[in-house]
Amino acid sequence: MIHKPALLIIDVQTGSFMNPLFIHNSEELLTNIKQLITWAHTSKIPVILTQHNGKLGTITSKTSSGWSLHPDLSLLAEDVKIEKDFPDSFQGTNLESHLTHLGVNRLVVAGIQTEICVDATCRRAFSLGFDVILAKDAHSTAESSFLSAEQIISHHNIVLQNWFVSLSDTQNIIMSVSR
């Protein structure tokens, strides 16, 4: 089977970076995501970005300055932006129909938050029949009251890899995944 990939960047919004203690390894995360976007543009691979409509009063609510996509992302006019109201990027959006229209059957996934939106989206993509590659160094989260961000990320990498995704780092994706 020939794989036709798309790059899906989940919820890399300004609000997640306003508190430097919020997103684990935020500079490395942004660097890796920017490299993936450059790779996708160069390879003519579609780039799709989601923006979570957080609840009113939260840092990612649509009325907040934190709702916008991070300004360091180098986006092109043809990159698709999809607003979402649920952790699963497919629920209540046109993501699946858009990917089907493009003939995409492989998703390279990166973004925020590992244990919520990244996890839910990877599981749903797998259930819909997509071959999913999770960029293990290009998704992140914040620490919880009982687990460090590293523990959360590591746990989800292991759980997701057991069934739902192939794990790869940014450089390996850039070197091995092609249109």
Backbone as JSON Lines, residues from 0, in Angstrom:
{"i":0,"aa":"M","n":[0.83,-1.18,0.0],"ca":[0.0,0.0,0.0],"c":[0.88,1.25,0.0]}
{"i":1,"aa":"I","n":[0.56,2.15,-0.86],"ca":[1.27,3.43,-0.9],"c":[0.63,4.36,0.12]}
{"i":2,"aa":"H","n":[1.48,4.96,0.94],"ca":[0.98,5.86,1.98],"c":[1.03,7.3,1.49]}
{"i":3,"aa":"K","n":[-0.08,8.0,1.69],"ca":[-0.13,9.43,1.4],"c":[-0.29,10.14,2.74]}
{"i":4,"aa":"P","n":[0.77,10.82,3.19],"ca":[0.75,11.42,4.53],"c":[0.2,12.84,4.56]}
{"i":5,"aa":"A","n":[-0.19,13.22,5.76],"ca":[-0.48,14.61,6.1],"c":[0.13,14.84,7.48]}
{"i":6,"aa":"L","n":[0.49,16.07,7.77],"ca":[1.0,16.46,9.08],"c":[-0.14,17.12,9.85]}
{"i":7,"aa":"L","n":[-0.43,16.57,11.03],"ca":[-1.48,17.11,11.89],"c":[-0.83,17.69,13.15]}
{"i":8,"aa":"I","n":[-0.95,19.0,13.32],"ca":[-0.42,19.7,14.48],"c":[-1.6,20.06,15.38]}
{"i":9,"aa":"I","n":[-1.59,19.52,16.59],"ca":[-2.74,19.66,17.49],"c":[-2.5,20.77,18.52]}
{"i":10,"aa":"D","n":[-3.32,21.79,18.46],"ca":[-3.48,22.8,19.52],"c":[-2.2,23.49,19.98]}
{"i":11,"aa":"V","n":[-1.33,23.85,19.07],"ca":[-0.12,24.6,19.45],"c":[-0.51,26.08,19.46]}
{"i":12,"aa":"Q","n":[-1.17,26.44,20.55],"ca":[-1.74,27.76,20.72],"c":[-0.94,28.58,21.72]}
{"i":13,"aa":"T","n":[-0.97,29.87,21.53],"ca":[-0.2,30.81,22.34],"c":[-0.41,30.61,23.84]}
{"i":14,"aa":"G","n":[-1.62,30.36,24.25],"ca":[-1.94,30.24,25.67],"c":[-1.15,29.15,26.38]}
{"i":15,"aa":"S","n":[-0.81,28.1,25.67],"ca":[-0.06,27.01,26.29],"c":[1.37,27.4,26.62]}
{"i":16,"aa":"F","n":[1.84,28.5,26.07],"ca":[3.23,28.92,26.25],"c":[3.34,30.18,27.1]}
{"i":17,"aa":"M","n":[2.23,30.69,27.6],"ca":[2.26,31.93,28.36],"c":[2.93,31.76,29.71]}
{"i":18,"aa":"N","n":[2.8,30.61,30.3],"ca":[3.47,30.32,31.56],"c":[4.63,29.38,31.23]}
{"i":19,"aa":"P","n":[5.87,29.8,31.4],"ca":[7.0,28.97,30.99],"c":[7.07,27.62,31.7]}
{"i":20,"aa":"L","n":[6.36,27.46,32.8],"ca":[6.37,26.18,33.5],"c":[5.27,25.25,32.99]}
{"i":21,"aa":"F","n":[4.43,25.73,32.08],"ca":[3.28,24.95,31.67],"c":[3.66,23.79,30.75]}
{"i":22,"aa":"I","n":[4.15,24.07,29.59],"ca":[4.45,23.01,28.63],"c":[5.89,22.55,28.8]}
{"i":23,"aa":"H","n":[6.05,21.26,29.02],"ca":[7.37,20.65,29.22],"c":[8.21,20.77,27.95]}
{"i":24,"aa":"N","n":[9.46,21.18,28.11],"ca":[10.4,21.33,26.99],"c":[9.81,22.14,25.84]}
{"i":25,"aa":"S","n":[9.21,23.27,26.17],"ca":[8.49,24.04,25.15],"c":[9.37,24.51,24.0]}
{"i":26,"aa":"E","n":[10.61,24.88,24.27],"ca":[11.49,25.34,23.17],"c":[11.82,24.19,22.22]}
{"i":27,"aa":"E","n":[12.16,23.03,22.78],"ca":[12.44,21.86,21.94],"c":[11.19,21.44,21.18]}
{"i":28,"aa":"L","n":[10.05,21.48,21.84],"ca":[8.78,21.14,21.19],"c":[8.55,22.03,19.97]}
{"i":29,"aa":"L","n":[8.66,23.34,20.17],"ca":[8.45,24.28,19.05],"c":[9.47,24.06,17.94]}
{"i":30,"aa":"T","n":[10.72,23.84,18.29],"ca":[11.75,23.59,17.29],"c":[11.4,22.37,16.44]}
{"i":31,"aa":"N","n":[11.0,21.29,17.09],"ca":[10.67,20.06,16.36],"c":[9.43,20.23,15.5]}
{"i":32,"aa":"I","n":[8.42,20.91,16.03],"ca":[7.21,21.14,15.24],"c":[7.51,22.02,14.04]}
{"i":33,"aa":"K","n":[8.32,23.05,14.23],"ca":[8.69,23.91,13.09],"c":[9.46,23.11,12.04]}
{"i":34,"aa":"Q","n":[10.34,22.2,12.46],"ca":[11.05,21.35,11.5],"c":[10.09,20.45,10.75]}
{"i":35,"aa":"L","n":[9.09,19.9,11.44],"ca":[8.1,19.07,10.76],"c":[7.28,19.87,9.75]}
{"i":36,"aa":"I","n":[6.92,21.09,10.1],"ca":[6.17,21.94,9.18],"c":[7.01,22.26,7.95]}
{"i":37,"aa":"T","n":[8.28,22.61,8.15],"ca":[9.18,22.9,7.01],"c":[9.31,21.68,6.12]}
{"i":38,"aa":"W","n":[9.51,20.5,6.73],"ca":[9.6,19.25,5.97],"c":[8.33,19.01,5.16]}
{"i":39,"aa":"A","n":[7.17,19.19,5.78],"ca":[5.91,18.96,5.09],"c":[5.76,19.93,3.92]}
{"i":40,"aa":"H","n":[6.05,21.2,4.13],"ca":[5.94,22.18,3.05],"c":[6.89,21.82,1.9]}
{"i":41,"aa":"T","n":[8.13,21.49,2.23],"ca":[9.12,21.14,1.22],"c":[8.71,19.89,0.45]}
{"i":42,"aa":"S","n":[8.1,18.94,1.15],"ca":[7.71,17.66,0.56],"c":[6.31,17.7,-0.06]}
{"i":43,"aa":"K","n":[5.67,18.87,-0.03],"ca":[4.31,19.03,-0.57],"c":[3.31,18.12,0.15]}
{"i":44,"aa":"I","n":[3.52,17.96,1.45],"ca":[2.63,17.18,2.3],"c":[1.66,18.16,2.97]}
{"i":45,"aa":"P","n":[0.36,17.88,2.95],"ca":[-0.6,18.8,3.56],"c":[-0.33,18.98,5.06]}
{"i":46,"aa":"V","n":[-0.51,20.22,5.51],"ca":[-0.37,20.56,6.92],"c":[-1.73,21.0,7.44]}
{"i":47,"aa":"I","n":[-2.16,20.36,8.53],"ca":[-3.44,20.67,9.14],"c":[-3.17,21.01,10.6]}
{"i":48,"aa":"L","n":[-3.73,22.12,11.06],"ca":[-3.54,22.55,12.44],"c":[-4.89,22.67,13.11]}
{"i":49,"aa":"T","n":[-4.99,22.16,14.34],"ca":[-6.22,22.34,15.09],"c":[-6.02,23.43,16.13]}
{"i":50,"aa":"Q","n":[-7.13,24.08,16.45],"ca":[-7.18,25.07,17.53],"c":[-8.33,24.69,18.43]}
{"i":51,"aa":"H","n":[-8.02,24.47,19.7],"ca":[-9.05,24.08,20.65],"c":[-9.79,25.31,21.16]}
{"i":52,"aa":"N","n":[-11.11,25.24,21.08],"ca":[-11.96,26.29,21.63],"c":[-12.18,25.97,23.1]}
{"i":53,"aa":"G","n":[-11.3,26.49,23.95],"ca":[-11.41,26.22,25.38],"c":[-12.67,26.83,25.98]}
{"i":54,"aa":"K","n":[-13.0,26.36,27.15],"ca":[-14.18,26.89,27.84],"c":[-13.97,28.36,28.16]}
{"i":55,"aa":"L","n":[-15.07,29.1,28.2],"ca":[-15.04,30.53,28.51],"c":[-14.28,30.76,29.81]}
{"i":56,"aa":"G","n":[-13.36,31.69,29.79],"ca":[-12.57,32.0,30.97],"c":[-11.23,31.27,31.03]}
{"i":57,"aa":"T","n":[-11.01,30.32,30.11],"ca":[-9.73,29.62,30.09],"c":[-8.78,30.31,29.12]}
{"i":58,"aa":"I","n":[-7.51,29.97,29.21],"ca":[-6.47,30.62,28.41],"c":[-6.61,30.31,26.91]}
{"i":59,"aa":"T","n":[-7.33,29.23,26.57],"ca":[-7.51,28.91,25.14],"c":[-8.95,29.13,24.67]}
{"i":60,"aa":"S","n":[-9.72,29.89,25.44],"ca":[-11.07,30.21,24.95],"c":[-10.92,31.13,23.74]}
{"i":61,"aa":"K","n":[-11.89,31.06,22.87],"ca":[-11.81,31.82,21.62],"c":[-11.73,33.33,21.87]}
{"i":62,"aa":"T","n":[-12.19,33.78,23.02],"ca":[-12.15,35.21,23.34],"c":[-10.84,35.62,24.02]}
{"i":63,"aa":"S","n":[-9.95,34.66,24.26],"ca":[-8.69,34.93,24.94],"c":[-7.56,35.14,23.93]}
{"i":64,"aa":"S","n":[-6.57,35.91,24.33],"ca":[-5.39,36.1,23.46],"c":[-4.6,34.8,23.32]}
{"i":65,"aa":"G","n":[-4.81,33.84,24.19],"ca":[-4.12,32.57,24.13],"c":[-4.7,31.59,23.13]}
{"i":66,"aa":"W","n":[-5.81,31.95,22.49],"ca":[-6.46,31.04,21.53],"c":[-5.68,30.95,20.21]}
{"i":67,"aa":"S","n":[-5.0,31.99,19.82],"ca":[-4.33,32.02,18.51],"c":[-3.22,30.97,18.42]}
{"i":68,"aa":"L","n":[-2.95,30.54,17.2],"ca":[-1.84,29.61,16.98],"c":[-0.53,30.31,17.33]}
{"i":69,"aa":"H","n":[0.44,29.54,17.78],"ca":[1.72,30.12,18.21],"c":[2.35,30.89,17.05]}
{"i":70,"aa":"P","n":[2.82,32.11,17.29],"ca":[3.33,32.96,16.21],"c":[4.63,32.44,15.57]}
{"i":71,"aa":"D","n":[5.35,31.54,16.22],"ca":[6.58,31.01,15.64],"c":[6.34,29.96,14.55]}
{"i":72,"aa":"L","n":[5.11,29.49,14.42],"ca":[4.83,28.5,13.39],"c":[4.84,29.19,12.03]}
{"i":73,"aa":"S","n":[5.63,28.68,11.11],"ca":[5.72,29.26,9.77],"c":[4.67,28.6,8.89]}
{"i":74,"aa":"L","n":[3.55,29.27,8.75],"ca":[2.43,28.67,8.03],"c":[2.28,29.28,6.65]}
{"i":75,"aa":"L","n":[1.73,28.47,5.75],"ca":[1.42,28.92,4.41],"c":[-0.08,29.1,4.27]}
{"i":76,"aa":"A","n":[-0.49,29.85,3.28],"ca":[-1.92,30.11,3.07],"c":[-2.7,28.82,2.87]}
{"i":77,"aa":"E","n":[-2.08,27.81,2.26],"ca":[-2.81,26.56,2.0],"c":[-2.89,25.61,3.2]}
{"i":78,"aa":"D","n":[-2.18,25.92,4.27],"ca":[-2.29,25.11,5.48],"c":[-3.71,25.26,6.03]}
{"i":79,"aa":"V","n":[-4.29,24.16,6.44],"ca":[-5.69,24.14,6.88],"c":[-5.76,24.27,8.4]}
{"i":80,"aa":"K","n":[-6.61,25.16,8.86],"ca":[-6.84,25.34,10.29],"c":[-8.26,24.86,10.61]}
{"i":81,"aa":"I","n":[-8.35,24.04,11.64],"ca":[-9.64,23.48,12.05],"c":[-9.88,23.79,13.52]}
{"i":82,"aa":"E","n":[-10.98,24.45,13.8],"ca":[-11.37,24.7,15.18],"c":[-12.06,23.46,15.73]}
{"i":83,"aa":"K","n":[-11.83,23.19,17.02],"ca":[-12.46,22.02,17.63],"c":[-12.91,22.34,19.04]}
{"i":84,"aa":"D","n":[-13.93,21.61,19.48],"ca":[-14.5,21.81,20.8],"c":[-14.25,20.63,21.74]}
{"i":85,"aa":"F","n":[-13.66,19.55,21.22],"ca":[-13.45,18.32,21.98],"c":[-11.99,17.89,21.88]}
{"i":86,"aa":"P","n":[-11.51,17.06,22.81],"ca":[-10.13,16.58,22.72],"c":[-9.83,15.83,21.41]}
{"i":87,"aa":"D","n":[-10.75,15.01,20.95],"ca":[-10.6,14.27,19.71],"c":[-10.75,15.24,18.54]}
{"i":88,"aa":"S","n":[-9.7,15.42,17.77],"ca":[-9.7,16.39,16.67],"c":[-10.7,16.04,15.56]}
{"i":89,"aa":"F","n":[-11.21,14.82,15.55],"ca":[-12.19,14.41,14.55],"c":[-13.62,14.72,15.0]}
{"i":90,"aa":"Q","n":[-13.87,14.72,16.3],"ca":[-15.22,14.87,16.82],"c":[-15.77,16.27,16.54]}
{"i":91,"aa":"G","n":[-16.86,16.32,15.8],"ca":[-17.52,17.59,15.53],"c":[-16.78,18.49,14.56]}
{"i":92,"aa":"T","n":[-15.81,17.94,13.81],"ca":[-15.07,18.74,12.82],"c":[-15.14,18.06,11.45]}
{"i":93,"aa":"N","n":[-14.59,18.73,10.46],"ca":[-14.53,18.16,9.11],"c":[-13.17,17.51,8.84]}
{"i":94,"aa":"L","n":[-12.4,17.19,9.86],"ca":[-11.07,16.65,9.67],"c":[-11.09,15.37,8.85]}
{"i":95,"aa":"E","n":[-11.94,14.42,9.21],"ca":[-11.97,13.15,8.47],"c":[-12.34,13.36,7.0]}
{"i":96,"aa":"S","n":[-13.35,14.15,6.74],"ca":[-13.75,14.37,5.34],"c":[-12.67,15.12,4.57]}
{"i":97,"aa":"H","n":[-11.98,16.03,5.23],"ca":[-10.89,16.76,4.57],"c":[-9.76,15.79,4.2]}
{"i":98,"aa":"L","n":[-9.38,14.92,5.13],"ca":[-8.31,13.95,4.85],"c":[-8.74,12.98,3.75]}
{"i":99,"aa":"T","n":[-9.98,12.54,3.79],"ca":[-10.49,11.64,2.75],"c":[-10.45,12.33,1.38]}
{"i":100,"aa":"H","n":[-10.87,13.58,1.35],"ca":[-10.84,14.35,0.09],"c":[-9.42,14.44,-0.48]}
{"i":101,"aa":"L","n":[-8.43,14.57,0.41],"ca":[-7.03,14.66,-0.02],"c":[-6.42,13.29,-0.36]}
{"i":102,"aa":"G","n":[-7.13,12.22,-0.01],"ca":[-6.6,10.87,-0.23],"c":[-5.56,10.46,0.79]}
{"i":103,"aa":"V","n":[-5.54,11.13,1.93],"ca":[-4.56,10.85,2.98],"c":[-4.92,9.56,3.71]}
{"i":104,"aa":"N","n":[-3.92,8.71,3.94],"ca":[-4.14,7.5,4.73],"c":[-3.09,7.34,5.84]}
{"i":105,"aa":"R","n":[-2.18,8.29,5.93],"ca":[-1.16,8.28,6.99],"c":[-1.12,9.67,7.63]}
{"i":106,"aa":"L","n":[-1.14,9.69,8.96],"ca":[-1.04,10.94,9.69],"c":[0.22,10.98,10.53]}
{"i":107,"aa":"V","n":[0.98,12.04,10.38],"ca":[2.09,12.32,11.28],"c":[1.54,13.33,12.27]}
{"i":108,"aa":"V","n":[1.57,12.97,13.56],"ca":[0.91,13.76,14.59],"c":[1.92,14.36,15.56]}
{"i":109,"aa":"A","n":[1.68,15.65,15.89],"ca":[2.48,16.37,16.89],"c":[1.55,17.35,17.59]}
{"i":110,"aa":"G","n":[1.96,17.85,18.75],"ca":[1.17,18.9,19.38],"c":[1.03,18.79,20.88]}
{"i":111,"aa":"I","n":[-0.05,19.38,21.37],"ca":[-0.31,19.57,22.79],"c":[-1.74,19.09,23.09]}
{"i":112,"aa":"Q","n":[-2.07,18.58,24.08],"ca":[-1.55,18.0,25.28],"c":[-1.55,16.49,25.13]}
{"i":113,"aa":"T","n":[-0.43,15.89,25.45],"ca":[-0.2,14.47,25.26],"c":[-1.34,13.6,25.74]}
{"i":114,"aa":"E","n":[-1.73,13.76,26.99],"ca":[-2.68,12.83,27.61],"c":[-4.13,13.14,27.29]}
{"i":115,"aa":"I","n":[-4.37,14.24,26.61],"ca":[-5.75,14.62,26.3],"c":[-5.96,14.62,24.79]}
{"i":116,"aa":"C","n":[-5.65,15.71,24.15],"ca":[-5.97,15.86,22.73],"c":[-5.11,14.99,21.82]}
{"i":117,"aa":"V","n":[-3.82,14.86,22.11],"ca":[-2.95,14.02,21.28],"c":[-3.4,12.56,21.4]}
{"i":118,"aa":"D","n":[-3.6,12.08,22.61],"ca":[-4.04,10.71,22.84],"c":[-5.38,10.43,22.16]}
{"i":119,"aa":"A","n":[-6.38,11.26,22.41],"ca":[-7.72,11.05,21.85],"c":[-7.69,11.04,20.32]}
{"i":120,"aa":"T","n":[-6.92,11.94,19.74],"ca":[-6.85,12.04,18.28],"c":[-6.13,10.84,17.68]}
{"i":121,"aa":"C","n":[-5.04,10.4,18.29],"ca":[-4.32,9.23,17.77],"c":[-5.2,7.99,17.8]}
{"i":122,"aa":"R","n":[-5.9,7.78,18.89],"ca":[-6.78,6.62,19.01],"c":[-7.88,6.66,17.95]}
{"i":123,"aa":"R","n":[-8.49,7.82,17.79],"ca":[-9.58,7.94,16.81],"c":[-9.06,7.76,15.39]}
{"i":124,"aa":"A","n":[-7.91,8.33,15.08],"ca":[-7.33,8.18,13.74],"c":[-7.08,6.71,13.44]}
{"i":125,"aa":"F","n":[-6.52,5.98,14.4],"ca":[-6.31,4.55,14.23],"c":[-7.64,3.83,13.98]}
{"i":126,"aa":"S","n":[-8.66,4.15,14.78],"ca":[-9.97,3.51,14.63],"c":[-10.61,3.81,13.28]}
{"i":127,"aa":"L","n":[-10.26,4.95,12.7],"ca":[-10.78,5.31,11.38],"c":[-9.97,4.7,10.24]}
{"i":128,"aa":"G","n":[-8.89,3.99,10.58],"ca":[-8.11,3.3,9.56],"c":[-6.85,4.02,9.09]}
{"i":129,"aa":"F","n":[-6.5,5.11,9.73],"ca":[-5.28,5.83,9.35],"c":[-4.06,5.13,9.94]}
{"i":130,"aa":"D","n":[-2.96,5.14,9.2],"ca":[-1.66,4.74,9.72],"c":[-1.14,5.98,10.44]}
{"i":131,"aa":"V","n":[-0.89,5.86,11.74],"ca":[-0.54,7.03,12.55],"c":[0.91,6.93,13.02]}
{"i":132,"aa":"I","n":[1.66,8.0,12.76],"ca":[3.02,8.12,13.28],"c":[3.01,9.28,14.26]}
{"i":133,"aa":"L","n":[3.33,8.99,15.5],"ca":[3.39,10.02,16.53],"c":[4.84,10.46,16.68]}
{"i":134,"aa":"A","n":[5.07,11.75,16.49],"ca":[6.42,12.31,16.66],"c":[6.69,12.39,18.15]}
{"i":135,"aa":"K","n":[7.47,11.43,18.65],"ca":[7.63,11.28,20.1],"c":[8.36,12.45,20.76]}
{"i":136,"aa":"D","n":[9.06,13.25,19.98],"ca":[9.73,14.43,20.53],"c":[9.05,15.73,20.11]}
{"i":137,"aa":"A","n":[7.82,15.61,19.61],"ca":[7.1,16.8,19.15],"c":[5.66,16.82,19.69]}
{"i":138,"aa":"H","n":[5.48,16.22,20.86],"ca":[4.22,16.4,21.6],"c":[4.6,16.57,23.06]}
{"i":139,"aa":"S","n":[3.75,17.31,23.77],"ca":[4.11,17.61,25.16],"c":[2.88,17.93,25.98]}
{"i":140,"aa":"T","n":[3.12,18.14,27.26],"ca":[2.07,18.44,28.21],"c":[2.67,19.17,29.41]}
{"i":141,"aa":"A","n":[1.84,19.38,30.39],"ca":[2.29,19.98,31.66],"c":[2.29,18.89,32.72]}
{"i":142,"aa":"E","n":[2.99,19.16,33.81],"ca":[2.97,18.19,34.9],"c":[1.6,18.23,35.57]}
{"i":143,"aa":"S","n":[1.24,17.12,36.17],"ca":[-0.01,17.07,36.94],"c":[0.34,17.12,38.42]}
{"i":144,"aa":"S","n":[-0.66,17.02,39.26],"ca":[-0.4,17.06,40.7],"c":[0.27,15.79,41.19]}
{"i":145,"aa":"F","n":[0.28,14.72,40.37],"ca":[0.9,13.48,40.83],"c":[1.88,12.85,39.85]}
{"i":146,"aa":"L","n":[1.99,13.38,38.63],"ca":[2.97,12.87,37.67],"c":[3.72,14.02,37.02]}
{"i":147,"aa":"S","n":[4.98,13.8,36.73],"ca":[5.76,14.8,35.98],"c":[5.34,14.74,34.52]}
{"i":148,"aa":"A","n":[5.61,15.79,33.79],"ca":[5.31,15.8,32.36],"c":[6.06,14.67,31.66]}
{"i":149,"aa":"E","n":[7.3,14.42,32.05],"ca":[8.08,13.34,31.43],"c":[7.4,11.99,31.64]}
{"i":150,"aa":"Q","n":[6.87,11.76,32.84],"ca":[6.17,10.5,33.11],"c":[4.9,10.38,32.26]}
{"i":151,"aa":"I","n":[4.16,11.45,32.14],"ca":[2.93,11.43,31.34],"c":[3.26,11.13,29.88]}
{"i":152,"aa":"I","n":[4.25,11.84,29.33],"ca":[4.64,11.64,27.93],"c":[5.14,10.23,27.7]}
{"i":153,"aa":"S","n":[6.01,9.75,28.57],"ca":[6.56,8.4,28.43],"c":[5.46,7.35,28.5]}
{"i":154,"aa":"H","n":[4.57,7.49,29.46],"ca":[3.46,6.55,29.61],"c":[2.61,6.5,28.34]}
{"i":155,"aa":"H","n":[2.25,7.66,27.83],"ca":[1.39,7.69,26.64],"c":[2.12,7.19,25.4]}
{"i":156,"aa":"N","n":[3.4,7.47,25.29],"ca":[4.17,6.89,24.17],"c":[4.08,5.37,24.2]}
{"i":157,"aa":"I","n":[4.26,4.79,25.38],"ca":[4.22,3.33,25.51],"c":[2.81,2.79,25.21]}
{"i":158,"aa":"V","n":[1.8,3.38,25.83],"ca":[0.43,2.9,25.64],"c":[-0.01,3.05,24.19]}
{"i":159,"aa":"L","n":[0.23,4.2,23.61],"ca":[-0.2,4.42,22.22],"c":[0.56,3.52,21.26]}
{"i":160,"aa":"Q","n":[1.85,3.31,21.51],"ca":[2.64,2.48,20.6],"c":[2.18,1.03,20.63]}
{"i":161,"aa":"N","n":[1.65,0.57,21.74],"ca":[1.21,-0.81,21.83],"c":[0.09,-1.15,20.84]}
{"i":162,"aa":"W","n":[-0.74,-0.16,20.48],"ca":[-1.87,-0.42,19.6],"c":[-2.09,0.59,18.48]}
{"i":163,"aa":"F","n":[-1.89,1.85,18.77],"ca":[-2.48,2.89,17.95],"c":[-1.53,3.64,17.02]}
{"i":164,"aa":"V","n":[-0.26,3.7,17.33],"ca":[0.68,4.52,16.56],"c":[2.01,3.8,16.37]}
{"i":165,"aa":"S","n":[2.76,4.29,15.4],"ca":[4.19,4.03,15.33],"c":[4.85,5.26,15.93]}
{"i":166,"aa":"L","n":[5.86,5.05,16.75],"ca":[6.58,6.18,17.34],"c":[7.84,6.45,16.55]}
{"i":167,"aa":"S","n":[8.13,7.7,16.34],"ca":[9.37,8.07,15.66],"c":[9.75,9.46,16.11]}
{"i":168,"aa":"D","n":[11.04,9.77,16.05],"ca":[11.43,11.14,16.39],"c":[11.4,12.0,15.14]}
{"i":169,"aa":"T","n":[11.46,13.28,15.35],"ca":[11.32,14.25,14.25],"c":[12.31,13.99,13.13]}
{"i":170,"aa":"Q","n":[13.57,13.81,13.47],"ca":[14.59,13.62,12.43],"c":[14.34,12.36,11.62]}
{"i":171,"aa":"N","n":[13.91,11.28,12.26],"ca":[13.63,10.05,11.53],"c":[12.41,10.22,10.6]}
{"i":172,"aa":"I","n":[11.42,10.94,11.06],"ca":[10.26,11.22,10.21],"c":[10.7,12.0,8.98]}
{"i":173,"aa":"I","n":[11.49,13.02,9.2],"ca":[11.95,13.86,8.08],"c":[12.76,13.03,7.08]}
{"i":174,"aa":"M","n":[13.54,12.1,7.58],"ca":[14.41,11.28,6.71],"c":[13.67,10.13,6.04]}
{"i":175,"aa":"S","n":[12.6,9.63,6.65],"ca":[12.03,8.38,6.14],"c":[10.61,8.45,5.61]}
{"i":176,"aa":"V","n":[9.83,9.43,6.03],"ca":[8.44,9.52,5.57],"c":[8.4,10.41,4.34]}
{"i":177,"aa":"S","n":[7.85,9.89,3.28],"ca":[7.78,10.69,2.06],"c":[6.37,10.67,1.49]}
{"i":178,"aa":"R","n":[6.16,11.54,0.57],"ca":[4.87,11.66,-0.08],"c":[4.6,10.48,-0.94]}
